[in-house]
Amino acid sequence: MAYGFKKGILNLFTWTLTLLAIVGVNSACNIVFGQPEEPKSLKRYKRK
């Protein structure tokens, strides 16, 4: 039982680290490269 609990905690920890890494890289790329411009076809549907 202790092995299953430890494995679950470890999986949760690795999933959390993975999520934080993905969010961090995406944020860094947005800061460095900026947001891409929207195509004109999408601007039509955006609320003002």
C-alpha positions as CSV (number, residue, x, y, z in Angstrom):
1,M,0.0,0.0,0.0
2,A,2.8,2.4,0.8
3,Y,4.4,1.7,-2.6
4,G,1.2,2.7,-4.4
5,F,0.8,5.8,-2.3
6,K,4.4,6.9,-3.0
7,K,4.0,6.1,-6.7
8,G,0.9,8.3,-6.8
9,I,2.6,11.2,-5.0
10,L,5.5,10.9,-7.4
11,N,3.3,10.9,-10.4
12,L,1.5,14.0,-9.1
13,F,4.8,15.7,-8.5
14,T,6.1,14.9,-12.0
15,W,2.9,16.0,-13.6
16,T,3.0,19.3,-11.7
17,L,6.6,19.9,-12.7
18,T,5.8,19.2,-16.3
19,L,2.8,21.6,-16.3
20,L,4.9,24.3,-14.7
21,A,7.7,23.8,-17.3
22,I,5.3,24.0,-20.2
23,V,3.6,27.2,-18.8
24,G,7.0,28.7,-18.1
25,V,8.4,28.1,-21.6
26,N,5.2,29.4,-23.2
27,S,5.4,32.6,-21.1
28,A,9.0,33.1,-21.9
29,C,8.4,32.7,-25.6
30,N,5.5,35.2,-25.5
31,I,7.8,37.7,-23.6
32,V,10.7,37.2,-26.0
33,F,8.9,36.9,-29.4
34,G,5.6,38.6,-28.6
35,Q,2.1,37.6,-29.4
36,P,1.5,36.6,-33.1
37,E,-1.0,38.9,-34.9
38,E,-4.5,37.6,-35.4
39,P,-5.6,36.8,-39.0
40,K,-8.2,39.2,-40.3
41,S,-10.7,36.4,-40.5
42,L,-10.6,36.0,-36.7
43,K,-10.9,39.7,-36.0
44,R,-14.4,39.7,-37.5
45,Y,-15.7,37.4,-34.8
46,K,-14.0,39.1,-31.9
47,R,-16.2,41.0,-29.5
48,K,-15.5,44.7,-29.2
